[in-house]
Amino acid sequence: MNSSLAVNIVIMVVKLVSFVFSGSLSVLASLMDSLLDIVSQYVLFWTEKKSRLAQENTAIYPAGANRLEPVGVIVCATLMGVGSFTVISESIQAIVRTLNGNDGEGANDASNDDIKFALGVMLGVVVIKLALWRYCAIVIAIMKESGAVSSLSSVEAVGQDHLNDILSNAIAAIALIVFLVDDSYWYFDPAGAILISFFIIHSWWATGKEEIDKIAGVTASREFIGSLTMIGDGHHEEMKVDVTRAYYFGPKFLVEMEVVMPGSMTVAVSHEIGMDLQYKLEKHPEVERAFVHIDYQTRDYDEHSNSKKFSYEEQLSFNNTSPTNNRNAQL
């Protein structure tokens, strides 16, 4: 993240110079992207650092603050969307001005040397961003293999941003090449800027939606829940897993496992077995926290859902005739 931030600052300065000389709207779109890259990476850097520090202060953040990272990614996605819509608006206005015979300032007024300089900058950025994107991919693979996923969302967001830059700068370069070949194709420049902006909006919308799901607590895949259930079933010979829930709690999952133990087992023994299972689950690299609930029988209804509607005594009475979660329908 530090490497990406340093490179993006240099790239932004070079793009600013390139835009001043060329006046290209495609370069402007790319410049806006680079400026927002710096702001976004600062946001990601701050949330990642804040999240790490919060792990050491359980008094203020009892469950940790890893959910700050998805929040940071959503903020970045919002900034990218706002900036891109600004560029789209400017590009449309430029097209309208040109069609009305009022060119104003833009690529039409720049010399070929200025356009070539801007083209060189765009191509250079593509090469640099390609190297950084590959670097992020390697780091992400290492983090996943080692189980260090606490900062994974931030690194993945930076990698996604590099990929966006590769494509957006390539589009800007194509628009400049077309303009150099024949300046009658002036509309390729604002059209390229609009295309870049829409691509950035679409890309960050997909990234932001994924992070929103994590904050909202979307459920884990069946395969992941199944793997956790296998851990519970194999934990103790007298233990049986009744229900396993796993849902996002920031970048990682929160796990609720309801297990059945013999009713004759003492509280002390069952508690130690349950705590041992909790520790085993929380050692999983993708699990943030785990809660193990010990019962003496299976229950074919959602205890949490029913607790909002009935008292425990009412549910026990109702369970004798219909152990389901559809009491309202029968009433």
Buried (B, 14 or more C-beta within 10 A) or exposed (E): BEEBBEBBBEBBEBBBBBBEBBBBBBBBBBBBBBBBBBBBBBBBBEBBEBBBEBEEEEEEBEEBBBBBBBBBBBBBBEBBBEBBBBBBEBBEEBBEBBEEEEBEEBBBEBEEEBBBBBBBBBBBBBEBBBEBBEBBBEBBEEBEEEEEBBBBBBBBBBBBBBBBBBBBBBBBBBBBBBBBEEBEEBBBBBBBBBBBBBBBBEBBEEBBEBBBBBBEEEEBEEEBBEBBBEBBEEBBEEBBBBBBBBBBBBBBBBBBBBBBBEEEBEEEEBBEBBEEBBEBBBEBBBBBBBBBEBBEEEBEBEBEEBEEEBEEEEBEEBBEEEBBBEBEEEE
